Amino acid sequence: MYAAVYYNSVDILFCFVELSDEAEMSVSKALGRGPNDILSDAFRIRISRNDMATLGGRNWLNDEVHKCYAHLCHASILILK
């Protein structure tokens, strides 16, 4: 699966690969613990298991997840320059 992003006059193409069964189990295990446990605080944005759980199914993206993803995209653009 591919997703194209247009950011500050730069086209970015992301490739998403299917997770193996082992990787799926790791993700499920990580999401299955305390919902308020902090998984990341990159870019001074705290991402909890509850935030990551919003990525499943047809849920709306959590604001914290969205902000973190935007910062990751911006950081990757800076690295590519």
ChimeraX commands (.cxc) that place a marker at each C-alpha (Angstrom):
marker #1 position 0.00,0.00,0.00 radius 0.5
marker #1 position 1.29,3.49,-0.83 radius 0.5
marker #1 position 0.38,6.94,0.43 radius 0.5
marker #1 position 1.45,10.17,-1.21 radius 0.5
marker #1 position 1.97,13.30,0.87 radius 0.5
marker #1 position 2.48,16.82,-0.43 radius 0.5
marker #1 position 4.42,18.91,2.11 radius 0.5
marker #1 position 5.97,22.34,1.50 radius 0.5
marker #1 position 6.33,21.81,-2.25 radius 0.5
marker #1 position 7.85,18.34,-1.81 radius 0.5
marker #1 position 6.14,15.12,-2.88 radius 0.5
marker #1 position 6.76,12.24,-0.49 radius 0.5
marker #1 position 5.75,8.65,-1.15 radius 0.5
marker #1 position 5.43,6.31,1.80 radius 0.5
marker #1 position 5.30,2.56,1.38 radius 0.5
marker #1 position 3.45,0.53,3.98 radius 0.5
marker #1 position 4.24,-3.15,4.21 radius 0.5
marker #1 position 2.13,-5.89,5.70 radius 0.5
marker #1 position 3.23,-7.00,9.14 radius 0.5
marker #1 position 4.24,-10.58,9.74 radius 0.5
marker #1 position 2.24,-12.62,12.25 radius 0.5
marker #1 position 5.07,-12.20,14.76 radius 0.5
marker #1 position 5.06,-8.41,14.31 radius 0.5
marker #1 position 1.25,-8.33,14.64 radius 0.5
marker #1 position 1.55,-10.21,17.95 radius 0.5
marker #1 position 4.18,-7.73,19.18 radius 0.5
marker #1 position 1.92,-4.80,18.34 radius 0.5
marker #1 position -1.07,-6.43,20.02 radius 0.5
marker #1 position 1.01,-7.19,23.09 radius 0.5
marker #1 position 2.27,-3.60,23.28 radius 0.5
marker #1 position -1.25,-2.19,22.98 radius 0.5
marker #1 position -2.72,-4.67,25.46 radius 0.5
marker #1 position -1.14,-3.28,28.63 radius 0.5
marker #1 position -2.12,-0.20,30.64 radius 0.5
marker #1 position -3.82,2.30,28.30 radius 0.5
marker #1 position -2.13,5.30,29.91 radius 0.5
marker #1 position 1.43,3.93,29.70 radius 0.5
marker #1 position 3.61,6.32,27.69 radius 0.5
marker #1 position 5.18,4.64,24.64 radius 0.5
marker #1 position 7.00,7.68,23.29 radius 0.5
marker #1 position 7.70,11.29,24.14 radius 0.5
marker #1 position 9.48,12.21,20.93 radius 0.5
marker #1 position 9.22,15.87,19.92 radius 0.5
marker #1 position 7.83,16.52,23.43 radius 0.5
marker #1 position 4.59,14.83,22.38 radius 0.5
marker #1 position 3.51,12.07,24.73 radius 0.5
marker #1 position 2.02,9.03,22.96 radius 0.5
marker #1 position 0.23,6.50,25.15 radius 0.5
marker #1 position -1.05,3.02,24.34 radius 0.5
marker #1 position -4.52,4.53,24.29 radius 0.5
marker #1 position -3.38,7.03,21.63 radius 0.5
marker #1 position -1.93,4.22,19.51 radius 0.5
marker #1 position -5.12,2.20,19.86 radius 0.5
marker #1 position -6.88,4.91,17.81 radius 0.5
marker #1 position -4.93,3.66,14.78 radius 0.5
marker #1 position -6.94,0.42,14.68 radius 0.5
marker #1 position -10.04,-0.07,12.60 radius 0.5
marker #1 position -11.85,2.96,11.26 radius 0.5
marker #1 position -11.18,5.26,14.20 radius 0.5
marker #1 position -10.40,8.93,13.87 radius 0.5
marker #1 position -6.74,9.73,14.39 radius 0.5
marker #1 position -5.88,11.02,17.81 radius 0.5
marker #1 position -4.48,14.58,17.82 radius 0.5
marker #1 position -1.29,13.50,19.58 radius 0.5
marker #1 position -0.64,10.74,17.03 radius 0.5
marker #1 position -1.32,13.17,14.18 radius 0.5
marker #1 position 1.07,15.81,15.61 radius 0.5
marker #1 position 3.79,13.21,16.17 radius 0.5
marker #1 position 3.40,11.89,12.61 radius 0.5
marker #1 position 3.61,15.43,11.20 radius 0.5
marker #1 position 6.81,16.03,13.17 radius 0.5
marker #1 position 8.25,12.73,11.91 radius 0.5
marker #1 position 7.47,13.73,8.31 radius 0.5
marker #1 position 9.06,17.15,8.83 radius 0.5
marker #1 position 12.16,15.59,10.43 radius 0.5
marker #1 position 12.55,13.15,7.54 radius 0.5
marker #1 position 12.37,16.02,5.04 radius 0.5
marker #1 position 15.10,17.88,6.95 radius 0.5
marker #1 position 17.27,14.76,6.88 radius 0.5
marker #1 position 16.77,14.36,3.12 radius 0.5
marker #1 position 17.88,17.94,2.37 radius 0.5
marker link #1:1,2 radius 0.2
marker link #1:2,3 radius 0.2
marker link #1:3,4 radius 0.2
marker link #1:4,5 radius 0.2
marker link #1:5,6 radius 0.2
marker link #1:6,7 radius 0.2
marker link #1:7,8 radius 0.2
marker link #1:8,9 radius 0.2
marker link #1:9,10 radius 0.2
marker link #1:10,11 radius 0.2
marker link #1:11,12 radius 0.2
marker link #1:12,13 radius 0.2
marker link #1:13,14 radius 0.2
marker link #1:14,15 radius 0.2
marker link #1:15,16 radius 0.2
marker link #1:16,17 radius 0.2
marker link #1:17,18 radius 0.2
marker link #1:18,19 radius 0.2
marker link #1:19,20 radius 0.2
marker link #1:20,21 radius 0.2
marker link #1:21,22 radius 0.2
marker link #1:22,23 radius 0.2
marker link #1:23,24 radius 0.2
marker link #1:24,25 radius 0.2
marker link #1:25,26 radius 0.2
marker link #1:26,27 radius 0.2
marker link #1:27,28 radius 0.2
marker link #1:28,29 radius 0.2
marker link #1:29,30 radius 0.2
marker link #1:30,31 radius 0.2
marker link #1:31,32 radius 0.2
marker link #1:32,33 radius 0.2
marker link #1:33,34 radius 0.2
marker link #1:34,35 radius 0.2
marker link #1:35,36 radius 0.2
marker link #1:36,37 radius 0.2
marker link #1:37,38 radius 0.2
marker link #1:38,39 radius 0.2
marker link #1:39,40 radius 0.2
marker link #1:40,41 radius 0.2
marker link #1:41,42 radius 0.2
marker link #1:42,43 radius 0.2
marker link #1:43,44 radius 0.2
marker link #1:44,45 radius 0.2
marker link #1:45,46 radius 0.2
marker link #1:46,47 radius 0.2
marker link #1:47,48 radius 0.2
marker link #1:48,49 radius 0.2
marker link #1:49,50 radius 0.2
marker link #1:50,51 radius 0.2
marker link #1:51,52 radius 0.2
marker link #1:52,53 radius 0.2
marker link #1:53,54 radius 0.2
marker link #1:54,55 radius 0.2
marker link #1:55,56 radius 0.2
marker link #1:56,57 radius 0.2
marker link #1:57,58 radius 0.2
marker link #1:58,59 radius 0.2
marker link #1:59,60 radius 0.2
marker link #1:60,61 radius 0.2
marker link #1:61,62 radius 0.2
marker link #1:62,63 radius 0.2
marker link #1:63,64 radius 0.2
marker link #1:64,65 radius 0.2
marker link #1:65,66 radius 0.2
marker link #1:66,67 radius 0.2
marker link #1:67,68 radius 0.2
marker link #1:68,69 radius 0.2
marker link #1:69,70 radius 0.2
marker link #1:70,71 radius 0.2
marker link #1:71,72 radius 0.2
marker link #1:72,73 radius 0.2
marker link #1:73,74 radius 0.2
marker link #1:74,75 radius 0.2
marker link #1:75,76 radius 0.2
marker link #1:76,77 radius 0.2
marker link #1:77,78 radius 0.2
marker link #1:78,79 radius 0.2
marker link #1:79,80 radius 0.2
marker link #1:80,81 radius 0.2
view
